[in-house]
Amino acid sequence: AIAAGTVNPGTTTGDVLALVWAMRGLVQATGEVAPGAWQRFLDIHLAGLQAPGPLSRTPALSSRQLSKLAPRRRS
């Protein structure tokens, strides 16, 4: 997607993983009351990943941080 120009080149694997983790929490929190709430959340975030310019002033998760988080997320 980055090579095709559809996603901001500053997008990292960590950004995508954090979005997936956030989506999981949203689905769990809203599933029974608003089962489709995750769709709006995803649309908003995907639009943000397409925006030109810097994504954030905050640095992306490092490879080391991701490797420490991976075992926790599997549970």
C-alpha positions in Angstrom: 0.0 0.0 0.0 2.9 2.4 0.7 4.6 1.5 -2.6 1.2 2.1 -4.4 0.9 5.5 -2.7 -2.4 4.7 -1.0 -0.9 4.8 2.5 1.3 7.5 4.1 5.0 6.4 3.7 5.5 7.2 7.4 3.2 4.3 8.4 4.9 1.5 10.2 4.1 -2.1 11.1 3.7 -0.9 14.7 1.1 1.6 13.6 -0.9 -1.1 12.0 -0.5 -3.5 14.9 -1.6 -0.8 17.4 -4.7 -0.1 15.3 -5.6 -3.8 15.3 -5.1 -4.0 19.1 -7.3 -0.9 19.5 -9.9 -2.4 17.2 -10.0 -5.6 19.4 -10.7 -3.5 22.5 -13.4 -1.5 20.7 -15.1 -4.7 19.4 -15.0 -6.2 22.9 -16.4 -3.0 24.5 -19.2 -2.3 22.0 -20.0 -5.7 20.6 -23.4 -6.3 22.2 -24.6 -2.7 22.2 -23.2 -1.4 18.9 -21.8 -4.3 16.9 -20.9 -2.1 13.9 -19.1 0.7 15.9 -15.7 -0.7 14.9 -16.4 0.1 11.2 -16.5 3.9 11.8 -13.3 3.7 14.0 -11.5 1.8 11.2 -12.7 4.2 8.5 -11.4 7.2 10.5 -8.0 5.6 11.1 -7.6 4.4 7.6 -8.4 8.0 6.4 -5.7 9.2 8.7 -3.2 6.8 7.3 -3.9 8.1 3.8 -3.3 11.8 4.8 -0.1 13.5 3.4 2.5 14.8 5.7 3.8 13.5 9.0 1.5 11.1 10.8 2.5 12.2 14.3 5.2 14.0 16.3 5.3 10.9 18.6 7.8 8.2 17.4 6.4 4.9 16.2 6.8 1.7 18.3 10.3 0.3 17.9 11.1 -3.3 16.8 12.2 -3.9 20.4 9.0 -2.6 21.9 6.9 -4.6 19.4 8.8 -7.8 20.3 8.1 -7.2 24.0 4.4 -6.6 23.3 3.8 -9.5 20.9 3.7 -12.2 23.6 1.2 -10.2 25.7 -1.2 -9.6 22.8 -1.5 -13.4 22.1 -3.3 -14.1 25.4 
